[in-house]
Amino acid sequence: MLTALCKSLTLFLLLGIARNLASGTRELQEPPQGSADSHCPEQYLPPGVRGDASLLPVVLCSLEEPSLLDSAAQDANLVSFRVSYFAPVPTHKVAVRLVVNADGSGQVTSAVSSGTTTGVKRTRGNVSKAEVDGLVQLMEKVGFWSMASIDSPEPKTDKAGRKMIEFDGAWWMLEGVKKGSFHYVFRRNPKPSPVMEIGCYLAKDLVKSDGAAIPMPGCAEHKS
């Protein structure tokens, strides 16, 4: 039931994008206020998050991912990181989550859904302390914990001065939990950047499924 409701919300958003494209409207419709929270037992992002970033909780709900925000409040010892990715055309949803064990090693889980008929493919595996340390060092190096949660570049406008929205591309979000604190970084259509580097490390370097990394467009050129 929960997954079906979240899938309907994702479909609502995709249909809204399609209607806008057909009509020429350049505004992206947001999810209904509180939509993810009303159908999911957890709250994924702090209150008041709107705009493009408000779509990712719907995606995480549809993949049946837990809330790291709630987990941070419930367990001050939890150390966990997640990258989530969503592309509307064609529909592609990814979540890769790492939970760090007390000994410094970790457990990584992934959930991938492409289209509406293939369901969600899940993997689970163990990663070494050295691999976890590599991610932690990378995040410290690029200053993840001090990055702005939402980047607000100058909006593109048409000749009439109206704001233009890109309907293709992808939504990326990184989340981190440590010492009871939660931080997230959302980017729309990021260029090669620390955000993509961290996300690709999680999806390409840590997930080992039949010798293949999680399909994350933009990670093909990532070097370990």
C-alpha positions in Angstrom: 0.0 0.0 0.0 2.7 2.4 1.0 4.7 1.8 -2.2 1.6 2.2 -4.4 0.8 5.5 -2.9 4.3 6.8 -3.4 4.4 5.5 -7.0 1.2 7.5 -7.6 2.8 10.6 -6.3 5.8 10.1 -8.6 3.4 9.5 -11.5 1.6 12.7 -10.5 4.8 14.7 -10.8 5.7 13.1 -14.2 2.3 13.8 -15.6 2.6 17.4 -14.4 5.9 17.7 -16.3 4.3 16.2 -19.4 1.3 18.5 -19.3 3.7 21.5 -18.9 5.7 20.4 -21.9 2.6 20.0 -24.0 1.2 23.4 -23.0 4.4 25.2 -23.2 4.2 26.2 -19.5 7.6 26.7 -18.0 6.8 26.2 -14.3 7.5 22.9 -12.6 4.7 21.8 -10.3 5.8 20.8 -6.8 4.4 17.8 -5.0 1.4 18.5 -2.9 2.4 20.1 0.4 3.3 17.3 2.9 2.6 14.6 0.3 5.6 12.4 1.1 5.1 12.8 4.8 1.4 12.0 4.6 2.0 8.6 3.0 5.3 7.7 4.6 6.0 6.9 8.3 9.1 9.1 8.3 10.0 12.6 7.4 12.9 12.7 4.9 13.9 16.3 4.9 13.6 19.2 7.4 10.3 21.1 7.4 9.9 23.9 4.9 11.9 22.3 2.0 10.2 23.2 -1.3 11.0 23.4 -4.9 12.8 20.7 -6.8 14.3 19.2 -3.7 10.8 18.3 -2.4 10.6 15.6 -5.1 13.4 13.4 -3.6 11.4 12.3 -0.5 8.7 11.0 -2.9 11.3 9.0 -4.8 12.9 7.6 -1.6 9.4 6.7 -0.3 8.6 4.8 -3.6 11.9 2.9 -3.2 10.9 2.1 0.4 14.0 3.7 1.8 14.2 4.7 5.5 14.5 8.3 6.6 18.0 9.2 7.7 16.7 12.4 9.3 14.5 10.4 11.6 17.3 7.8 12.1 19.7 10.6 13.3 17.2 11.7 15.9 16.6 8.2 17.2 20.3 7.0 17.3 23.1 9.4 18.1 25.7 6.7 17.3 24.5 6.1 13.8 26.8 7.0 10.9 25.2 6.6 7.5 25.4 8.2 4.0 23.1 8.0 1.0 23.0 9.2 -2.6 19.7 9.4 -4.4 19.1 10.1 -8.0 16.0 10.7 -10.1 15.6 11.3 -13.9 12.1 11.8 -15.2 12.6 10.9 -18.9 13.1 8.0 -19.1 12.1 7.4 -15.5 15.1 6.2 -13.5 15.3 6.1 -9.7 18.3 5.1 -7.6 19.2 5.1 -3.9 22.5 3.8 -2.5 22.8 3.8 1.3 25.8 3.0 3.5 25.6 2.2 7.2 28.9 2.3 9.0 29.5 -0.5 11.6 31.1 0.1 15.0 34.4 -1.4 13.7 34.5 1.0 10.8 33.4 -1.4 8.1 30.0 -1.0 6.5 26.9 -2.4 4.9 25.7 -0.9 1.6 22.3 -1.4 0.1 20.9 -0.2 -3.2 17.5 0.2 -4.7 17.0 0.9 -8.5 13.9 1.3 -10.5 13.6 2.1 -14.2 10.2 2.6 -15.7 7.0 1.4 -14.2 7.0 -2.3 -15.0 10.4 -3.6 -13.8 9.8 -3.1 -10.1 12.7 -2.3 -7.7 15.9 -4.2 -7.9 17.8 -4.4 -4.6 21.3 -5.4 -3.6 23.0 -5.6 -0.2 26.7 -6.2 0.5 29.5 -5.6 2.9 32.4 -3.0 2.4 35.7 -2.9 4.2 36.9 -0.3 6.6 39.4 0.9 4.0 36.5 1.5 1.6 34.5 3.4 4.2 37.5 5.5 5.1 37.9 6.4 1.5 34.4 7.8 1.4 34.7 9.6 4.7 38.1 11.2 3.6 36.5 12.3 0.3 33.6 13.9 2.1 35.9 15.7 4.5 38.2 16.8 1.6 35.4 18.4 -0.4 33.7 19.9 2.7 30.4 18.0 2.5 29.3 19.0 6.0 29.5 22.7 5.2 28.1 22.6 1.7 24.9 24.6 1.1 21.9 22.2 1.1 20.3 23.8 -1.9 22.3 25.7 -4.6 20.4 28.6 -6.0 22.0 29.6 -9.4 20.7 32.5 -11.3 17.5 31.3 -13.1 17.5 31.3 -16.9 14.9 33.5 -18.5 13.3 33.8 -22.0 13.1 36.9 -24.1 10.1 38.0 -22.1 12.0 37.7 -18.9 10.0 34.7 -17.7 11.9 32.0 -15.7 12.6 28.9 -17.7 12.8 25.5 -16.1 14.7 22.5 -17.5 12.4 19.5 -17.6 15.1 16.9 -18.5 18.3 16.1 -16.7 18.4 14.7 -13.2 18.0 15.4 -9.5 20.9 14.4 -7.2 20.9 14.4 -3.4 23.5 13.4 -0.8 22.6 12.8 2.8 24.9 12.2 5.8 24.3 11.3 9.5 26.9 11.4 12.3 26.8 12.2 16.0 23.1 12.7 15.8 23.3 15.4 13.1 21.7 15.2 9.7 22.9 17.1 6.6 21.8 17.0 3.0 22.9 18.5 -0.3 20.6 18.7 -3.3 21.6 19.6 -6.8 19.7 19.7 -10.1 21.6 18.8 -13.2 25.0 19.1 -11.5 28.1 19.5 -13.6 31.2 17.4 -12.6 31.6 18.4 -9.0 32.2 17.1 -5.5 28.5 16.2 -5.2 28.8 13.9 -8.2 32.2 12.6 -7.0 30.7 11.5 -3.7 27.6 10.0 -5.3 29.6 8.1 -7.8 31.9 6.7 -5.1 28.9 5.3 -3.3 27.3 3.9 -6.5 30.3 2.8 -8.5 33.0 2.0 -5.9 31.1 0.5 -3.0 28.2 -1.4 -4.7 29.3 -4.8 -6.0 26.6 -6.6 -7.8 27.6 -9.3 -10.3 30.7 -7.2 -11.1 28.6 -4.2 -12.2 28.2 -0.9 -10.6 24.8 0.7 -10.1 23.7 2.5 -13.3 24.1 6.2 -12.4 24.3 8.4 -15.5 27.2 10.8 -15.1 29.4 8.3 -13.3 30.9 6.7 -16.4 33.9 9.0 -16.3 34.4 8.7 -12.5 37.8 7.4 -11.6 38.4 5.5 -8.4 
